[in-house]
Amino acid sequence: MPYVIRDSDGRITSVHIERSSIATEELDIAAPELQAFLGRSSKVPHGVVKDDLAASDIDMIRVLEDLIAVLIDKRVIVMTDLPSAAQKKLSRRYGLRSKLTDLGSIVGDSEELMLP
């Protein structure tokens, strides 16, 4: 649970992960005033935010894949510059994407599929 610091009017001024000498008040993460301080509407269900974040993660993964591909294509980095675990994961994804490309007309022209 987060710890908060309040101003003299009782408004949250900062949020901390750990208790400290100045951040002593523990507050539930779902508390409306904490959500408001963080810029979130307490009227939006927590699950909706988590779903949106997960969808955003998928989009960001594709952005990172594309960025890595561009850096490799421009010879800024080579695949072997990456840790072996990253190399394996990228190789597996590139292999899976090439299988989608090989399917050609079976997959169709979906805007959701961004093939390399």
Contact map, one row per residue, 1 for C-alpha under 8 A:
11100000000000001000000001111000000000000000000000000000000000000000000000000000000000000000000000000000000000000000
11110000000000111100000001111000000000000000000000000000000000000000000000000000000000000000000000000000000000000000
11111000000000111110001111100000000000000000000000000000000000000000000000000000000000000000000000000000000000000000
01111100000111110000001111100000000000000000000000000000000000000000000000000000000000000000000000000000000000000000
00111110000111100000011110000000000000000000000000000000000000000000000000000000000000000000000000000000000000000000
00011111111111000000000000000000000000000000000000000000000000000000000000000000000000000000000000000000000000000000
00001111111110000000000000000000000000000000000000000000000000000000000000000000000000000000000000000000000000000000
00000111111000000000000000000000000000000000000000000000000000000000000000000000000000000000000000000000000000000000
00000111111000000000000000000000000000000000000000000000000000000000000000000000000000000000000000000000000000000000
00000111111100000000000000000000000000000000000000000000000000000000000000000000000000000000000000000000000000000000
00000111111110000000000000000000000000000000000000000000000000000000000000000000000000000000000000000000000000000000
00011110011111100000000000000000110010000000000000000000000000000000000000000000000000000000000000000000000000000000
00011110001111100000000000000000000000000000000000000000000000000000000000000000000000000000000000000000000000000000
00011100000111110000000000000000000000000000000000000000000000000000000000000000000000000000000000000000000000000000
01111000000111111000001000000000000000000000000000000000000000000000000000000000000000000000000000000000000000000000
01110000000001111110001000000000000000000000000000000000000000000000000000000000000000000000000000000000000000000000
11100000000000111110000000000000000000000000000000000000000000000000000000000000000000000000000000000000000000000000
01100000000000011111001000000000000000000000000000000000000000000000000000000000000000000000000000000000000000000000
00100000000000011111111111000000000000000000000000000000000000000000000000000000000000000000000000000000000000000000
00000000000000000111111100000000000000000000000000000000000000000000000000000000000000000000000000000000000000000000
00000000000000000011111100000000000000000000000000000000000000000000000000000000000000000000000000000000000000000000
00001000000000000011111100000000000000000000000000000000000000000000000000000000000000000000000000000000000000000000
00111000000000110111111110000000000000000000000000000000000000000000000000000000000000000000000000000000000000000000
00111000000000000011111111000000000000000000000000000000000000000000000000000000000000000000000000000000000000000000
00111000000000000010001111100000000000000000000000000000000000000000000000000000000000000000000000000000000000000000
11110000000000000010000111110000000000000000000000000000000000000000000000000000000000000000000000000000000000000000
11110000000000000000000011111010010000000000000000000000000000000000000000000000000000000000000000000000000000000000
11000000000000000000000001111110010000000000000000000000000000000000000000000000000000000000000000000000000000000000
11000000000000000000000000111110011000000000000000000000000000000000000000000000000000000000000000000000000000000000
00000000000000000000000000011111011000000100000000000000000000000000000000000000000000000000000000000000000000000000
00000000000000000000000000111111111000000100000000000000000000000000000000000000000000000000000000000000000000000000
00000000000000000000000000000111111100001100000000000000000000000000000000000000000000000000000000000000000000000000
00000000000100000000000000000011111110000000000000000000000000000000000000000000000000000000000000000000000000000000
00000000000100000000000000111111111111000000000000000000000000000000000000000000000000000000000000000000000000000000
00000000000000000000000000001111111111111100000000000000000000000000000000000000000000000000000000000000000000000000
00000000000000000000000000000001111111111100000000000000000000000000000000000000000000000000000000000000000000000000
00000000000100000000000000000000111111110000000000000000000000000000000000000000000000000000000000000000000000000000
00000000000000000000000000000000011111110000000000000000000000000000000000000000000000000000000000000000000000000000
00000000000000000000000000000000001111111000000000000000000000000000000000000000000000000000000000000000000000000000
00000000000000000000000000000000001111111101000000000000000000000000000000000000000000000000000000000000000000000000
00000000000000000000000000000001001100111111000000000000000000000000000000000000000000000000000000000000000000000000
00000000000000000000000000000111001100011111100000000000000000000000000000000000000000000000000000000000000000000000
00000000000000000000000000000000000000001111100000000000000000000000000000000000000000000000000000000000000000000000
00000000000000000000000000000000000000011111110110000000000000000000000000000000000000000000000000000000000000000000
00000000000000000000000000000000000000000111111110000000000000000000000000000000000000000000000000000000000000000000
00000000000000000000000000000000000000000001111111000000000000000000000000000000000000000000000000000000000000000000
00000000000000000000000000000000000000000000111111100000000000000000000000000000000000000000000000000000000000000000
00000000000000000000000000000000000000000001111111110000000000000000000000000000000000000000000000000000000000000000
00000000000000000000000000000000000000000001111111111000000000000000000000000000000000000000000000000000000000000000
00000000000000000000000000000000000000000000011111111100000000000000000000000000000000000000000000000000000000000000
00000000000000000000000000000000000000000000001111111110000000000000000000000000000000000000000000000000000000000000
00000000000000000000000000000000000000000000000111111111000000000000000000000000000000000000000000000000000000000000
00000000000000000000000000000000000000000000000011111111100000000000000000000000000000000000000000000000000000000000
00000000000000000000000000000000000000000000000001111111110000000000000000000000000000000000000000000000000000000000
00000000000000000000000000000000000000000000000000111111111000000000000000000000000000000000000000000000000000000000
00000000000000000000000000000000000000000000000000011111111100000000000000000000000000000000000000000000000000000000
00000000000000000000000000000000000000000000000000001111111110000000000000000000000000000000000000000000000000000000
00000000000000000000000000000000000000000000000000000111111111000000000000000000000000000000000000000000000000000000
00000000000000000000000000000000000000000000000000000011111111100000000000000000000000000000000000000000000000000000
00000000000000000000000000000000000000000000000000000001111111110000000000000000000000000000000000000000000000000000
00000000000000000000000000000000000000000000000000000000111111111000000000000000000000000000000000000000000000000000
00000000000000000000000000000000000000000000000000000000011111111100000000000000000000000000000000000000000000000000
00000000000000000000000000000000000000000000000000000000001111111110000000000000000000000000000000000000000000000000
00000000000000000000000000000000000000000000000000000000000111111111000000000000000000000000000000000000000000000000
00000000000000000000000000000000000000000000000000000000000011111111100000000000000000000100000000000000000000000000
00000000000000000000000000000000000000000000000000000000000001111111110000000000000000000000000000000000000000000000
00000000000000000000000000000000000000000000000000000000000000111111111000000000000000000000000000000000000000000000
00000000000000000000000000000000000000000000000000000000000000011111111100000000000000000000000000000000000000000000
00000000000000000000000000000000000000000000000000000000000000001111111110000000000000000000000000000000000000000000
00000000000000000000000000000000000000000000000000000000000000000111111111000000000000000000000000000000000000000000
00000000000000000000000000000000000000000000000000000000000000000011111111111000000000000000000000000000000000000000
00000000000000000000000000000000000000000000000000000000000000000001111111111110000000000000000000000000000000000000
00000000000000000000000000000000000000000000000000000000000000000000111111110000000000000000000000000000000000000000
00000000000000000000000000000000000000000000000000000000000000000000011111111000000000000000000000000000000000000000
00000000000000000000000000000000000000000000000000000000000000000000001111111100000000000000000000000000000000000000
00000000000000000000000000000000000000000000000000000000000000000000001111111100000000000000000000000000000000000000
00000000000000000000000000000000000000000000000000000000000000000000001101111110100000000000000000000000000000000000
00000000000000000000000000000000000000000000000000000000000000000000000100111111110000000000000000000000000000000000
00000000000000000000000000000000000000000000000000000000000000000000000100001111110000100000000000000000000000000000
00000000000000000000000000000000000000000000000000000000000000000000000000000111111100100000000000000000000000000000
00000000000000000000000000000000000000000000000000000000000000000000000000001111111000000000000000000000000000000000
00000000000000000000000000000000000000000000000000000000000000000000000000000111111101100000000000000000000000000000
00000000000000000000000000000000000000000000000000000000000000000000000000000001111111100000000000000000000000000000
00000000000000000000000000000000000000000000000000000000000000000000000000000001011111110000000000000000000000000000
00000000000000000000000000000000000000000000000000000000000000000000000000000000001111111000000000000000000000000000
00000000000000000000000000000000000000000000000000000000000000000000000000000000011111111100000000000000000000000000
00000000000000000000000000000000000000000000000000000000000000000000000000000011011111111110000000000000000000000000
00000000000000000000000000000000000000000000000000000000000000000000000000000000000111111111000000000000000000000000
00000000000000000000000000000000000000000000000000000000000000000000000000000000000011111111100000000000000000000000
00000000000000000000000000000000000000000000000000000000000000001000000000000000000001111111110000000000000000000000
00000000000000000000000000000000000000000000000000000000000000000000000000000000000000111111111000000000000000000000
00000000000000000000000000000000000000000000000000000000000000000000000000000000000000011111111100000000000000000000
00000000000000000000000000000000000000000000000000000000000000000000000000000000000000001111111110000000000000000000
00000000000000000000000000000000000000000000000000000000000000000000000000000000000000000111111111000000000000000000
00000000000000000000000000000000000000000000000000000000000000000000000000000000000000000011111111100000000000000000
00000000000000000000000000000000000000000000000000000000000000000000000000000000000000000001111111110000000000000000
00000000000000000000000000000000000000000000000000000000000000000000000000000000000000000000111111111000000000000011
00000000000000000000000000000000000000000000000000000000000000000000000000000000000000000000011111111100000000000000
00000000000000000000000000000000000000000000000000000000000000000000000000000000000000000000001111111110000000000000
00000000000000000000000000000000000000000000000000000000000000000000000000000000000000000000000111111111001000000010
00000000000000000000000000000000000000000000000000000000000000000000000000000000000000000000000011111111000000000010
00000000000000000000000000000000000000000000000000000000000000000000000000000000000000000000000001111111000000000000
00000000000000000000000000000000000000000000000000000000000000000000000000000000000000000000000000111111111000000000
00000000000000000000000000000000000000000000000000000000000000000000000000000000000000000000000000011111111100000000
00000000000000000000000000000000000000000000000000000000000000000000000000000000000000000000000000000011111110000000
00000000000000000000000000000000000000000000000000000000000000000000000000000000000000000000000000000011111100000000
00000000000000000000000000000000000000000000000000000000000000000000000000000000000000000000000000010011111111000000
00000000000000000000000000000000000000000000000000000000000000000000000000000000000000000000000000000001111111000000
00000000000000000000000000000000000000000000000000000000000000000000000000000000000000000000000000000000101111101000
00000000000000000000000000000000000000000000000000000000000000000000000000000000000000000000000000000000001111111000
00000000000000000000000000000000000000000000000000000000000000000000000000000000000000000000000000000000000011111100
00000000000000000000000000000000000000000000000000000000000000000000000000000000000000000000000000000000000001111100
00000000000000000000000000000000000000000000000000000000000000000000000000000000000000000000000000000000000011111110
00000000000000000000000000000000000000000000000000000000000000000000000000000000000000000000000000000000000000111111
00000000000000000000000000000000000000000000000000000000000000000000000000000000000000000000000010011000000000001111
00000000000000000000000000000000000000000000000000000000000000000000000000000000000000000000000010000000000000000111
